[in-house]
Amino acid sequence: MLANTVLHEPVSQLRGVGTALSEKLGKLGIVRVADLLFHLPLRYQDRTRIYSIASLRPEQEVLVEGEIEATEVINRGRTMLLCHIHDGTGLLTLRFFHFSTAQKYSLAKGVRIRCFGEVRQAGFKLEMAHPEYQLLNTNDPPPLENTLTPTYPSTEGLQQRTLRRLITLALEHADELPELLPPSALRQHQFPALRECLQLLHNPQGGKLDNGRLGGISTRLIFEELLAHQLGVQQARLAIQQVQAPAMLEENHFWQALRHALPFAPTAAQTRVISEITHDLQQPIPMNRLVQGDVGSGKTLVAVAAALHAIANGFQVALMAPTELLAEQHYQNLQRWLEPLGVETVFISGGQTARQRRRKVENLLLGIGHIAVGTHALFQNSVEFLQLGLIIIDEQHRFGVHQRFALREKGKQGEHYPHQLVMTATPIPRTLAMTAYGDMDYSVIDELPPGRTPITTVALSNERRDEVIERIAAASREGRQVYWVCTLIEESEVLQCEAAEKTAELLRERLPHIQVGLVHGRLHGSEKERIMREFKQGALQLLVATTVIEVGVDVPNASLMVIENAERMGLAQLHQLRGRVGRGKVASSCVLLYQAPLGKTARKRLDAMRTTTDGFVIADIDLELRGSGEVLGTRQTGDVRLKIASLVRDQHWLPAVQTAARDIVANYPERLEALTERWLQRVGEDTATRFFQS
């Protein structure tokens, strides 16, 4: 619907956009000129007014003006330039870590200066570190900006002023944008014109801001994005229902045999979910079901029941896990349960040599191997199946849509596609699951097996670290094992691993009678597996690890979990880590070590962990604190993301959005593709995408 307009042209047609810049813009999902209009600001800088120094508060980004009172160079571990300014209401220090001699002399006493930056508390004083500044001619100061300055999601090497210039060029053609909302929605909700909304979002007046958000101006775009998402989900579901799958009608005699052999009975929730899956497998269209269950709810047994139904009907199964550790655990469980039934399980991983893998791949191609368990190695070209009928994917949010579809295509035989079952131990609130995974059917294992011991969670300041180390010694004397998790402090795997190594050294010194192991992301896969195996077998009493053990092996004897820097982590990850303990018959504990003082959000997270072990309660709080993009893990997978809407804040719009979606499909089908193309882009992993946070 943008044909023959400038907006439909490649972004390379704009002045000053060459090949290198086009590639950078492409990482942000900006391919056509129109994409620039929907590349929305993350936040705004207010350079429209000057704040008095007396009114400043920490964490504000503001414009101030004053006279330089003194400038000095100091050396406290590193050389710094400090410039002290006053405006008659108070004093502010400007701190520069990188500066030139000429810069030092230009910042002379008596010179007037205007600067913009973030205010920070430094002892009892306020300061700005490396502010943008300009020296003023007192007779002719430059005018202030008349609109707020937007800050956009960007990528390496792409400057904000470049994005602002290109978006300004695109806005000259905003009148060419077609109206895609149905007339009934425009009338009912009295939405403003699309051009007006975009102009105000990209160039807002200061008075239009309401706590950093553009009030009702953004509502129209929120509605349109949710509508595009709803239509995309509907189209995905429709596409799945248009293809065929094998209808597996034979009775699952393998499952009956396994149930009689198990030393425990499935819970009512497991039985219900197995029944829902069985019904799907008996249909001639592909099953596409999401199963969520809290840590320890028994998803593996549900997956095994589904796999056995496919095998009883003469088909093979692929079970894909996100890490080799988890894949190996699945393989060992399946071997133990299924070998007595005559079911052959094959383990395939990236760490195997060509010779090790060749025999296993041959067995799959000959149909001798019934279940293939592995990581992403399962959809390499060298792995082929004789008759793949079911794909099971564990920890669904760690795999992108494209990876799941690649595996599904691998199983296509003639006109038939395999069934697909995806599982997650991260409980997702129902509203969010039905919206974000609306192309999938949805089952919940909302009951824990009997015998699971409760986990007591406490939050302690780092100052009480010695008490925690003594607690580890006591647990070891009682024959129990302990995890100590070093979480991400810096955005660097190298630094994270170094921190874990130092922690392991310290604990070995403090606890010389305890065998301490260390696992982190830079270890070779075989080394990681060896250490985890030693921990599981009891040869190690304390395992120091990075978050690589978030999804790891099951060690029933581990009864204490210590998590460092817990205040820096999301609730879902904390809950997953805590789930590594409490798997045996002994009462277990989780200690959350934090660095004081705690911020408001961090305090809420730690309070939630202390007061509940219910994963669905945790999920609701996590969603409220972090927003849907983080909870669903879409920053990692490259799946569809919301730019301006929030499934939490804006869920009251969903009924109206569903009505509008039906209107589009029935009366304006030509708008469907244009709407989804406008909003549902897949962009690079390093892109910031949240504008309005929940």
C-alpha positions in Angstrom: 0.0 0.0 0.0 3.1 2.2 0.0 3.9 1.6 -3.7 5.1 4.5 -5.7 5.8 6.7 -2.7 9.1 7.9 -1.2 8.2 6.0 2.0 8.3 2.7 0.0 11.8 3.4 -1.3 14.9 1.8 0.3 16.4 4.0 3.0 19.6 4.2 0.8 17.7 6.6 -1.4 17.9 9.3 1.3 20.6 11.9 1.1 23.8 10.8 2.8 22.9 7.1 3.3 25.6 4.9 1.7 26.2 1.1 2.0 27.8 1.2 5.5 25.0 3.3 7.0 22.3 1.2 5.3 23.8 -1.9 6.9 23.7 -0.2 10.4 20.1 0.9 9.9 19.3 -2.7 8.7 20.4 -4.0 12.1 17.6 -1.8 13.6 15.0 -3.2 11.2 15.1 0.1 9.2 15.0 -1.0 5.5 12.6 1.4 3.9 12.1 5.1 4.5 8.7 4.3 6.1 10.5 2.2 8.8 12.2 5.4 10.1 8.8 6.8 11.0 8.1 3.8 13.2 11.5 3.8 14.8 10.2 5.4 18.0 12.2 7.2 20.8 13.2 5.4 23.9 13.1 8.6 25.9 13.5 12.3 25.7 16.0 14.9 26.8 14.5 18.2 27.9 16.8 21.0 26.6 13.9 23.5 26.4 14.5 25.1 29.8 17.3 25.8 32.2 17.1 24.4 35.7 18.4 26.2 38.8 21.1 24.3 40.6 19.2 24.4 43.8 16.3 22.5 42.2 18.4 19.6 41.0 17.9 16.0 42.2 20.1 12.9 41.5 19.3 10.9 38.4 17.8 13.9 36.6 19.0 14.7 33.0 18.8 18.5 32.9 20.2 21.7 31.3 21.9 24.1 33.7 23.7 27.4 33.2 26.2 29.1 35.5 29.5 30.8 36.0 32.7 28.9 36.6 34.0 29.6 40.1 37.1 27.4 40.0 38.8 24.6 37.9 41.3 22.1 39.3 43.1 18.9 38.2 43.3 16.2 40.9 44.7 12.7 41.0 42.9 10.0 43.0 44.0 6.9 41.4 43.4 8.5 38.0 43.7 12.1 36.8 40.5 14.2 36.7 39.5 17.7 35.8 36.9 19.3 38.2 35.1 22.4 37.2 32.9 24.1 39.9 30.1 26.3 38.7 27.4 28.4 40.5 24.2 30.1 39.4 23.3 32.1 42.5 21.2 29.3 43.9 23.8 26.6 44.5 27.1 24.9 43.4 27.5 22.0 40.9 30.8 20.1 40.0 31.5 19.1 36.4 33.8 16.0 36.4 35.9 15.1 33.3 38.0 11.9 33.2 39.3 12.6 29.7 40.4 16.2 28.9 43.0 18.3 27.1 45.2 21.1 28.2 43.3 23.5 25.9 40.0 22.4 27.5 41.4 23.0 31.0 42.4 26.6 30.1 39.1 27.3 28.3 37.2 26.5 31.6 38.5 29.5 33.3 37.1 31.3 36.4 34.4 33.8 35.4 33.4 32.1 32.1 29.7 31.4 31.7 28.8 27.8 30.7 25.7 25.9 29.7 25.8 22.1 30.2 23.5 19.1 29.8 24.0 15.8 31.6 22.8 13.4 34.4 23.0 14.7 38.0 24.7 12.4 40.4 25.2 12.4 44.2 28.9 12.6 45.2 29.1 12.6 48.9 27.2 15.7 50.1 27.5 17.4 46.7 25.9 17.1 43.3 27.9 16.6 40.1 27.7 15.8 36.4 30.3 13.5 34.8 31.3 14.4 31.3 28.4 16.7 30.5 27.8 18.1 27.0 28.6 21.8 27.4 29.1 25.1 25.5 30.8 28.3 26.6 28.5 31.3 26.4 28.9 34.8 25.0 27.1 36.7 27.8 25.9 39.3 25.4 24.4 36.8 22.9 23.6 33.4 24.5 22.2 30.8 22.0 18.5 30.1 22.0 17.1 27.1 23.8 15.5 24.2 21.9 11.8 24.5 21.3 11.0 20.8 21.3 12.2 17.9 23.4 15.2 16.0 22.1 14.4 12.3 21.3 16.9 9.5 22.1 16.4 6.5 19.8 17.3 2.8 19.9 20.7 2.6 18.2 23.5 0.2 17.3 27.3 0.4 17.3 28.6 3.3 15.1 25.2 4.9 14.5 25.0 8.4 16.2 21.8 9.9 17.5 22.2 13.0 15.3 22.2 10.8 12.2 19.0 9.1 13.2 17.4 12.4 14.0 18.4 13.8 10.6 17.0 10.8 8.7 13.8 10.7 10.7 13.3 14.4 10.0 13.6 13.7 6.3 11.1 10.9 6.5 8.6 13.1 8.4 8.4 15.3 5.4 6.6 12.5 3.7 4.3 11.4 6.6 1.2 12.5 4.6 1.8 9.6 2.2 1.2 7.0 5.0 -2.0 5.1 4.3 -4.7 4.8 7.0 -4.8 1.2 8.0 -7.2 1.2 11.1 -10.8 0.3 10.3 -13.1 3.3 10.2 -15.2 1.9 13.0 -12.2 1.9 15.4 -11.2 5.4 14.4 -14.8 6.7 15.1 -15.4 4.8 18.3 -12.1 5.7 19.9 -11.7 9.2 18.3 -8.1 8.5 17.4 -6.1 11.4 16.0 -4.5 11.3 12.5 -1.5 9.0 12.2 0.7 11.9 10.9 -0.1 14.1 13.9 0.8 11.2 16.3 4.2 10.6 14.6 5.1 14.3 14.4 4.4 14.7 18.2 6.3 11.5 19.1 9.4 12.5 17.2 9.2 16.3 18.0 7.2 16.7 21.2 6.6 20.0 22.9 7.7 20.0 26.5 4.2 20.8 27.8 2.9 17.6 26.1 4.9 15.3 28.3 3.3 13.5 31.2 6.0 11.9 33.4 8.0 11.1 30.3 5.1 9.7 28.3 3.1 11.5 25.7 -0.3 10.9 27.3 -3.1 10.1 24.9 -1.1 10.9 21.8 0.6 7.5 21.9 -2.7 5.6 22.4 -3.5 5.4 18.7 -0.1 3.8 17.9 -0.4 1.4 20.8 -3.8 0.3 19.5 -2.4 -0.1 16.0 0.6 -2.1 17.1 -1.5 -4.5 19.2 -3.8 -4.9 16.2 -0.9 -5.8 14.0 0.3 -8.3 16.6 -3.1 -9.8 16.9 -3.4 -10.2 13.1 0.1 -11.7 12.9 -0.9 -14.3 15.6 -4.1 -15.1 13.8 -2.3 -15.6 10.5 0.3 -17.8 12.1 -2.5 -20.0 13.6 -4.3 -20.1 10.3 -1.2 -21.1 8.5 -0.6 -24.0 10.9 -4.2 -25.2 10.4 -3.8 -25.2 6.6 -1.2 -28.0 6.6 -1.5 -31.7 7.4 0.1 -33.9 10.1 -0.1 -37.6 10.8 -3.2 -38.5 12.9 -1.8 -40.8 15.6 -4.8 -43.0 16.5 -3.1 -46.1 17.8 -3.3 -46.7 21.6 -0.2 -45.7 23.6 0.7 -49.1 25.0 4.2 -47.9 25.9 2.8 -45.3 28.3 0.6 -47.8 30.1 3.7 -50.0 30.6 5.8 -47.1 31.9 3.1 -46.0 34.3 3.0 -49.4 35.9 6.8 -49.4 36.3 7.1 -46.0 37.8 7.5 -45.8 41.6 5.0 -42.8 41.7 1.8 -41.8 40.1 1.4 -38.8 37.8 -0.4 -35.8 39.4 -3.8 -34.8 38.3 -2.4 -31.8 36.5 0.1 -34.0 34.6 -2.7 -36.4 33.6 -4.9 -33.5 32.4 -2.1 -32.1 30.2 -1.2 -35.5 28.8 -4.8 -36.0 27.8 -4.8 -32.6 26.0 -1.7 -33.5 24.1 -3.0 -37.0 23.2 -6.1 -35.3 21.7 -3.9 -33.0 19.6 -1.8 -35.9 18.4 -4.9 -37.7 17.1 -5.8 -34.8 14.8 -4.8 -34.6 11.1 -3.4 -31.0 11.7 -0.1 -30.3 13.5 -0.2 -29.9 17.2 1.3 -26.6 18.3 1.0 -26.6 22.1 2.8 -24.7 24.8 3.1 -26.4 28.2 4.2 -24.4 31.1 5.0 -25.7 34.5 6.8 -24.4 37.5 10.3 -25.7 38.4 9.9 -29.4 39.5 6.3 -29.8 38.3 7.1 -32.8 36.2 7.2 -31.5 32.6 9.7 -34.2 31.6 7.2 -37.0 32.4 4.5 -35.2 30.3 7.0 -35.0 27.4 7.8 -38.7 27.7 4.1 -39.6 27.5 3.8 -37.5 24.3 6.9 -39.1 22.9 5.7 -42.6 23.6 2.4 -41.9 21.9 4.2 -41.0 18.7 6.5 -44.0 19.0 3.6 -46.4 19.6 2.2 -45.0 16.3 5.4 -45.8 14.4 7.0 -42.3 14.4 10.3 -40.9 15.7 10.7 -38.0 18.2 13.2 -35.1 18.5 13.7 -33.5 21.9 15.7 -30.3 21.8 17.1 -28.6 24.9 19.0 -25.2 25.1 22.2 -26.5 26.7 24.2 -29.7 26.5 23.9 -30.2 30.3 20.1 -30.2 30.1 20.0 -32.3 27.0 22.2 -34.9 28.7 20.0 -34.9 31.8 17.0 -35.6 29.6 18.9 -38.3 27.8 19.8 -40.1 31.0 16.2 -39.9 32.4 14.8 -41.2 29.1 17.3 -44.0 28.9 16.5 -45.1 32.5 12.7 -45.1 31.9 12.5 -46.3 28.3 15.3 -48.8 27.8 13.2 -51.5 29.6 10.4 -50.8 27.1 12.7 -51.4 24.1 12.7 -47.8 23.1 16.1 -46.6 21.7 17.2 -43.1 22.8 20.0 -41.3 20.8 22.0 -38.4 22.2 23.4 -35.9 19.7 25.4 -32.8 20.7 27.8 -30.3 19.1 30.6 -31.5 21.3 30.7 -35.0 19.7 33.3 -36.0 17.2 32.2 -37.0 13.7 32.9 -40.7 14.5 30.8 -40.5 17.7 27.9 -39.0 15.9 28.0 -41.1 12.7 26.5 -44.3 14.2 23.8 -42.3 16.0 22.8 -40.5 12.9 22.7 -43.7 10.9 20.4 -45.3 13.5 18.0 -42.3 13.1 17.9 -42.6 9.3 17.3 -46.4 9.6 14.6 -45.9 12.1 16.4 -47.9 14.8 16.7 -44.7 17.0 13.3 -43.8 18.3 14.0 -40.6 20.2 16.8 -38.1 19.4 17.8 -35.9 22.3 20.2 -32.9 21.8 20.7 -29.2 21.4 20.5 -27.1 18.2 22.8 -29.8 16.7 19.6 -31.7 16.0 18.8 -29.5 13.0 22.2 -29.7 11.3 22.0 -31.0 7.7 23.8 -34.2 8.7 21.0 -35.3 11.0 18.2 -37.0 9.2 15.1 -39.0 10.4 13.3 -41.8 8.8 9.9 -40.7 10.0 9.9 -37.7 12.4 6.4 -37.3 13.9 6.9 -35.1 17.0 9.2 -32.3 18.0 9.6 -31.4 21.7 11.4 -28.2 22.6 12.4 -27.5 26.2 12.8 -24.0 27.4 10.9 -22.5 24.4 11.8 -18.9 25.0 15.5 -19.7 24.5 14.9 -20.7 20.9 13.9 -18.3 18.1 10.8 -18.8 15.9 13.1 -19.5 13.0 14.9 -22.3 14.8 11.6 -24.0 15.7 10.4 -23.7 12.1 13.7 -25.1 10.8 13.3 -28.2 12.9 9.6 -28.5 11.8 10.7 -28.3 8.1 13.2 -31.1 8.7 10.4 -33.4 9.7 8.2 -32.7 6.7 7.4 -35.8 4.7 5.4 -35.3 1.6 2.4 -33.1 2.6 2.7 -33.9 6.3 4.4 -31.9 9.0 5.4 -33.2 12.5 3.5 -32.2 15.6 5.2 -29.7 17.9 5.2 -29.5 21.7 7.1 -26.7 23.5 7.8 -26.5 27.2 8.9 -23.8 29.6 9.7 -23.8 33.3 9.2 -20.0 33.3 5.5 -19.5 34.2 4.0 -16.8 32.0 0.8 -15.0 33.1 -2.2 -16.2 31.1 -3.0 -12.9 29.5 0.5 -12.6 28.3 0.8 -16.2 27.1 -2.5 -16.0 25.1 -1.4 -12.8 23.4 2.3 -13.5 22.9 1.8 -17.2 22.0 -1.6 -16.9 20.5 -0.6 -19.1 17.6 -0.3 -22.0 20.1 -2.6 -24.0 22.3 -1.9 -23.6 26.0 -1.6 -26.1 28.9 -0.5 -25.4 32.5 0.9 -28.0 35.0 -0.3 -26.1 38.0 0.5 -28.8 40.7 3.7 -30.0 42.2 4.4 -33.7 42.8 4.0 -34.8 46.4 7.2 -34.9 48.5 8.8 -31.7 47.2 10.3 -29.9 50.2 9.6 -26.2 50.7 12.5 -23.8 50.2 13.1 -21.0 52.7 14.5 -17.9 51.1 16.3 -15.1 53.0 17.9 -11.9 51.7 21.2 -10.8 53.4 23.5 -7.9 52.9 27.1 -8.7 51.6 28.3 -7.5 55.1 27.0 -10.9 56.4 29.0 -12.9 54.0 31.0 -14.6 56.8 27.8 -16.0 58.3 26.9 -17.5 54.9 30.3 -19.2 54.6 29.8 -20.7 58.1 26.4 -21.9 57.0 28.0 -23.7 54.1 30.4 -25.4 56.4 27.5 -26.6 58.6 25.6 -27.9 55.6 28.7 -29.8 54.5 29.2 -31.4 57.9 25.6 -32.7 57.6 26.5 -34.3 54.3 24.6 -31.7 52.2 25.8 -30.0 49.0 25.7 -26.3 48.1 25.6 -24.1 45.0 27.2 -20.6 45.1 26.1 -18.6 42.0 28.1 -15.6 40.8 25.8 -13.5 38.7 26.5 -11.0 35.9 28.0 -7.8 37.3 29.5 -6.5 34.1 28.1 -7.0 30.5 31.1 -9.3 29.8 31.3 -13.0 30.0 35.1 -12.8 30.6 34.6 -10.6 33.7 31.8 -12.8 34.9 34.0 -15.9 34.7 36.9 -14.1 36.4 34.6 -13.1 39.3 33.6 -16.7 39.6 37.2 -17.9 39.7 38.1 -15.4 42.4 35.1 -16.4 44.5 36.1 -20.1 44.1 39.6 -19.3 45.3 38.3 -17.4 48.3 35.9 -20.2 49.3 38.7 -22.8 49.0 40.8 -20.8 51.4 38.0 -20.3 53.9 36.7 -23.9 53.6 39.8 -26.0 53.2 38.1 -29.3 54.2 35.5 -28.9 51.4 35.9 -30.0 47.8 35.0 -26.9 45.7 34.2 -27.1 41.9 33.9 -24.3 39.4 31.7 -24.1 36.3 31.4 -21.1 34.0 30.6 -20.3 30.4 34.2 -20.3 29.1 34.9 -23.9 30.1 34.8 -26.5 27.3 31.6 -28.4 27.2 33.2 -31.7 28.2 35.0 -30.0 31.2 31.7 -28.5 32.3 29.9 -31.8 32.1 32.7 -33.6 34.1 32.5 -31.1 36.9 28.7 -31.2 37.0 28.8 -35.0 37.0 31.2 -35.0 40.0 28.9 -32.6 41.8 25.9 -34.8 41.1 27.8 -37.9 42.3 28.8 -36.2 45.5 32.6 -35.9 44.9 32.2 -32.1 45.2 30.4 -30.5 48.2 30.3 -26.9 46.9 29.8 -25.8 43.3 30.7 -22.2 42.4 29.0 -21.4 39.1 27.8 -18.6 36.8 24.2 -18.6 35.7 25.1 -21.5 33.3 23.5 -23.7 36.0 20.1 -21.9 35.7 18.9 -24.9 33.6 21.1 -27.7 34.9 21.3 -31.2 36.3 19.1 -32.5 39.1 21.0 -32.9 42.4 18.6 -34.0 45.1 21.3 -33.8 47.8 21.9 -30.0 47.2 20.0 -28.2 49.9 21.5 -24.7 50.0 21.7 -22.1 47.2 23.7 -18.8 47.6 23.1 -16.2 44.9 25.5 -13.2 44.8 24.4 -9.7 43.5 20.8 -11.0 43.6 19.5 -7.4 43.3 20.8 -7.2 39.8 18.8 -10.1 38.5 15.2 -10.6 37.1 12.7 -12.5 39.2 12.3 -15.3 36.6 16.0 -16.1 36.6 16.2 -15.9 40.4 13.3 -18.3 40.7 14.9 -20.7 38.1 18.2 -20.7 40.1 16.4 -21.3 43.4 14.7 -24.3 41.7 18.1 -26.1 41.6 17.6 -27.0 45.4 14.6 -28.4 47.2 14.6 -31.6 45.0 15.3 -34.0 47.8 13.6 -34.9 51.1 15.6 -32.4 53.3 14.4 -28.8 53.9 16.3 -26.4 51.6 17.3 -22.8 51.7 18.2 -20.0 49.3 20.3 -17.0 50.4 20.1 -13.9 48.3 23.2 -11.8 48.9 22.8 -8.1 47.9 24.8 -5.0 47.9 23.2 -2.2 50.0 21.6 0.2 49.5 18.7 -1.4 47.5 16.8 0.4 44.9 13.0 0.3 44.9 12.6 -2.2 42.1 15.4 -4.5 43.5 13.7 -4.4 47.0 10.4 -5.5 45.4 12.1 -8.4 43.6 13.9 -9.7 46.7 10.7 -9.3 48.8 8.8 -11.3 46.2 11.4 -14.1 46.4 11.2 -14.2 50.2 7.4 -14.3 50.4 6.4 -16.8 47.7 7.7 -19.9 45.9 4.7 -20.0 43.5 6.1 -19.5 40.0 2.9 -18.0 38.7 2.9 -15.3 41.4 6.5 -14.6 40.6 5.7 -14.3 36.9 3.0 -11.7 37.6 5.3 -9.6 39.7 8.2 -10.0 37.2 5.9 -8.9 34.3 4.8 -5.9 36.3 8.5 -4.9 37.1 10.2 -5.7 33.8 7.7 -5.7 31.0 6.7 -8.4 28.5 9.8 -8.2 26.3 12.1 -9.3 29.1 9.8 -11.9 30.6 9.3 -13.6 27.3 13.0 -13.5 26.6 12.5 -12.0 23.1 15.7 -9.9 23.4 17.6 -13.2 23.1 15.5 -14.9 20.5 14.9 -12.2 17.9 11.1 -12.9 18.0 8.5 -10.3 17.4 8.8 -7.4 19.9 6.5 -4.6 20.9 7.9 -1.2 20.3 5.4 1.1 22.1 2.7 -1.1 23.5 2.9 -3.1 26.8 0.9 -6.2 27.2 0.6 -5.4 30.9 -0.3 -1.7 30.8 -2.4 -1.9 27.7 -4.2 -5.2 28.2 -7.6 -3.4 28.7 -7.4 -2.6 24.9 -7.3 -6.3 23.9 -11.1 -6.8 23.5 -11.3 -3.7 21.3 -8.2 -4.8 19.3 -9.8 -8.3 18.7 -13.0 -6.6 17.4 -10.9 -4.5 15.1 -8.9 -7.5 13.9 -12.2 -9.3 12.9 -13.3 -6.1 11.1 -10.0 -6.0 9.1 -10.2 -9.7 8.1 -13.9 -9.4 7.1 -14.0 -6.0 5.4 -10.4 -4.8 4.7 -8.3 -7.8 4.0 -6.0 -5.8 1.7 -4.8 -3.9 4.9 -3.7 -7.0 6.8 -0.3 -7.4 5.1 0.5 -3.7 5.3 -0.3 -3.6 9.0 1.8 -6.5 9.9 4.7 -5.3 7.7 4.6 -1.9 9.4 4.9 -3.2 13.0 6.1 -6.8 13.1 9.8 -6.5 12.2 12.5 -8.8 13.4 15.5 -6.8 14.4 19.1 -7.4 15.6 19.9 -8.6 19.1 21.6 -5.4 20.2 18.6 -3.2 19.6 16.9 -1.5 22.5 13.2 -1.6 21.8 11.3 -0.4 24.8 9.9 3.1 24.7 7.1 3.1 27.2 8.0 0.8 30.1 5.3 -0.8 32.2 
